[in-house]
């Protein structure tokens, strides 16, 4: 877990009267097998007797989509550029994992509903859903996109400081 998350969790536990040593030991034990850098939603439910329930969720849909697309960031202009592509099969696999999330289980959402939600998230990130994805063609796409992003960053850096477009 990133250090800033650990610090925030211990500050939370201190404010709620939870024994910090016990909380840290429990938190570290539950997160020891998790890969560092993966954003996870964490919910802490504090009971009146100062015990707690710690719920660690799965990574976000946007994390899964960006990983599947091989990108770090989504499109800077949603709807105007393609930041990456993922296959429909990858969307289905993500949906199978995310269908286990509490938010979808509470709604008793069908797998089709989860897939539609993920497709909506992909669109907002600028990730195109395709039926078939050739690794070679996609590698070329990502390389061209990287070059385009570098060119855009260079042109922005060259603009005079006071000039806005």
N, C-alpha and C positions, 0 to 999 in steps of 0.2 A: 504494500500500500504506500502511496506517496506520503511523505512526511507531513505535508499540510493537512491531509485527511486525518492522520492520526492525531495531530494537534487539535483539530476542530472537534474530534470525537471525545478527546479527554476533557476539553473545555466544557463540552455539553454534559459529560458525566459529572463533572465537578459541580456545575450549576444545579443539577438535579439531585445531588446527594448520593450518587452511586459511588461505592468504594472504587477509587481510581485503579488501584493495583489489581483488583479482581477483574474490573472491566478491561484493562489493557491486556491482561493475560488471556482472557476469553477472546477478545477481538483478534489478537495476534495468532491465537490457536486456530480460529476459524478462517483466517485469511492467509495462513502460512503457505498453502498450496496454490494460491492464486498468482497469476503472472502479473508482475509489476507494470503499472502504466495503463491497465485496463480500467476504464471508468465504470464503477458499479454503484447503483443506488443502494444506500444503506438506510434502514429505518430502525430507530431505537424507540421502543415502547417502554416507558418507565411506569412501574406500578406504584400504588400508594405505599407499599412496604419497602420501597427503594430497591426492589429487584427489577430486572428488566428483561425484555425479549429483544434480541438482536436479529434483524432480518436482513440478509445480504441478497440483493437481487442479481439478475443476470445483466450482462452488458446491454447497453442501449441499442436500439435498431440502427441508429446512425453509425455507431461503432461497427456493428456487423456489416453494414452496407459498405462503408469505407474500406474495411478490411477485404471484403470480397472484390471490390473494385480496384484495390491496390493503390488507393489514394489517401493522402493525409487530410485534405480539406475538400469541402464540396465546392460547387460553382460560386463564384463571386457575384454573378448576375443570374439568378435563378430564371430559367426559361429562355435564356439567351446563349447559354453555352453548355456543352456537355463536359462534365468533370470526369466522368468515368462510365463504365458499362458493367452490368452484371447479367448473368443468364437467368432465365426464368427458373431454372432448376435451383440456383443459389437462393433466389427469393423464397422458393418453397422450403428449402432446408432451414433458412432463417426463421420462417414462419413456424416450422415444427418446434423449434427451440423456444421462440417467443410466445407461442400458444400456452406455454406452461406458466407465463407471468401472471401474477395476481390480477392485474387490470383486465386481462382477457378472460381469465377464469371466472371472475366475478360477473362479467357480462355474459358468460356462457357463449362466447364468440366461436363461430365455426372457423375452421381452417381457412375457408374462402375469405372470411371477414379479416382475418389476420393478414393474409396475403395482400388484400386490397389496401390495408393500412400501411404495410411495408412498401408497396408500390407508390403510395402517396408520399411517404418519407423519401423514397428514392428520387421522385420528381423534384421535391423541394431541395434536395442536395445537388440536383443537376446530374443525377445518375440515370442513364438510359437502361431500360430493361430490354434485353434481346433474347431471341429464341436460342441462337447458337453463337458461341463466342470462340473464335480461333485464337489460341494463345499468341501466335505470331502477329496476326493483325492487331490484336489488342496491345501487344508490346509496342508496336509502331505507333498506335494511337497515343499511348501514354508518353512516349518519347516526344512526339510532336507537341502534345499539350505542355509538357515540361519546358520545351524550348519557347513556346508561345508565352507562357507565364514569365519566363526569365526576360523575354523581350519587353513585355508589358511593365515589369518591375524596373527595367533599365530606363524605359521612356519616361516613367513617372519620376524617377530619380533625376533625370536630366531637365525636367521642367523647372522654370524659375519658381522660387519659393512663394511669391505673391500671386502667381497666375493660377486661376481655377478654370477648369473646363466644364 
